Amino acid sequence: MRVEHEDLSALAYGLVQNTLPDVQKRRAQQLVMDSPEFLEALKLEVALKSEVKSLKKALPKSVELRVYGNLTVHCHQLLYKSVLQAILKATLPSITRPIFGLLERSVCANELP
């Protein structure tokens, strides 16, 4: 019974999303007339599709630009930090490397998210 229920749900999903081949489409159309269980599954799939459609609204342009700006700034900061670390590690004398390690750990530990 459970396999049949899952089959009906998959068939209803395919019908709503228009991804069924012709044979299964005819079977689904016949089930609409004959099976109350399939009709309920179909109603659920239609409701879910409309709910998801309402969630797919585009972001306002101002929010989109702000998010993009934050992402690029964060990526640039990470790039600058890694380049600076590589340069400092290569150029600092070996005696100051332990001090640099302590400073790096303390700065990273106190960094804000």
Residue pairs with C-beta under 8 A, 6 or more apart in sequence:
5 37
5 41
8 31
8 35
8 37
8 38
8 41
9 41
9 45
11 20
11 24
11 27
11 28
11 31
11 38
11 41
12 28
12 38
12 41
12 42
12 44
12 45
13 45
14 20
14 24
14 28
15 25
15 28
15 42
15 45
16 42
16 45
16 46
16 49
17 49
20 28
28 38
28 42
31 38
31 39
32 38
32 39
32 42
58 64
59 67
85 104
88 100
89 97
89 100
92 100
